[in-house]
Amino acid sequence: MTGLYLSLAVTGLLLTLGGYRDWDFLTDPPKAMAICYSQAFLRLFFSRYAMRWVTALEGIGFIAVACLGQFGQST
């Protein structure tokens, strides 16, 4: 299970960094990809500026789940 939490933490770091650095594929994906790409689906509801914050908060959430899961597993 450690691999799962590690992958969640790495994904969270990428999302947080992508939101902070305003990576286009995370914060402004093509709306036509909304069916198969979750960030594009969120872009239908939020502006590009809000997508930066939504993406960063997603990343923080992934990191929190990874940390809490790893802590719960070790006790």
Phi, psi and omega per residue, in radians:
M1 nan -0.312 3.141
T2 -1.084 -0.619 3.111
G3 -1.090 -0.637 3.104
L4 -1.105 -0.817 -3.123
Y5 -1.195 -0.596 3.078
L6 -1.146 -0.739 3.118
S7 -1.168 -0.628 3.058
L8 -1.117 -0.721 -3.139
A9 -1.152 -0.740 3.132
V10 -1.150 -0.744 3.084
T11 -1.068 -0.730 3.102
G12 -1.086 -0.715 3.098
L13 -1.117 -0.734 3.118
L14 -1.125 -0.738 3.122
L15 -1.143 -0.762 -3.141
T16 -1.121 -0.795 3.117
L17 -1.135 -0.708 3.121
G18 -1.121 -0.669 3.082
G19 -1.198 -0.688 -3.136
Y20 -1.206 -0.735 -3.094
R21 -1.520 -0.054 3.092
D22 1.073 0.924 3.078
W23 -1.230 2.242 -3.048
D24 -1.035 -0.710 -3.073
F25 -1.203 -0.278 3.071
L26 -1.750 -0.662 -3.026
T27 -1.746 -0.288 3.119
D28 -2.550 1.066 3.129
P29 -1.322 2.803 3.103
P30 -1.093 2.357 -3.097
K31 -1.179 -0.365 3.126
A32 -1.171 -0.322 -3.127
M33 -1.570 0.177 -3.049
A34 -1.069 -0.454 -3.118
I35 -1.231 -0.636 -3.017
C36 -2.006 -0.019 -3.065
Y37 -2.335 2.019 -2.980
S38 -1.102 -0.617 3.126
Q39 -1.132 -0.639 3.095
A40 -1.179 -0.619 3.084
F41 -1.120 -0.760 3.100
L42 -1.122 -0.572 -3.126
R43 -1.118 -0.402 3.080
L44 -1.136 -0.470 -3.047
F45 -1.808 -0.396 -3.057
F46 -2.109 2.643 3.052
S47 -1.281 2.990 -3.134
R48 -1.106 -0.684 3.123
Y49 -1.120 -0.761 3.124
A50 -1.170 -0.557 3.125
M51 -1.103 -0.537 3.077
R52 -1.062 -0.780 -3.124
W53 -1.267 -0.694 3.108
V54 -1.075 -0.770 -3.136
T55 -1.126 -0.757 3.122
A56 -1.131 -0.708 3.114
L57 -1.173 -0.625 3.029
E58 -1.039 -0.780 3.136
G59 -1.088 -0.748 3.113
I60 -1.115 -0.663 3.085
G61 -1.109 -0.736 3.107
F62 -1.097 -0.743 3.130
I63 -1.117 -0.722 3.136
A64 -1.101 -0.761 3.116
V65 -1.098 -0.724 3.130
A66 -1.111 -0.766 -3.129
C67 -1.172 -0.798 -3.138
L68 -1.156 -0.674 3.108
G69 -1.140 -0.748 3.125
Q70 -1.160 -0.696 3.120
F71 -1.142 -0.752 3.133
G72 -1.139 -0.554 3.138
Q73 -1.277 -0.569 -3.048
S74 -1.431 -0.244 -3.126
T75 -1.629 nan nan
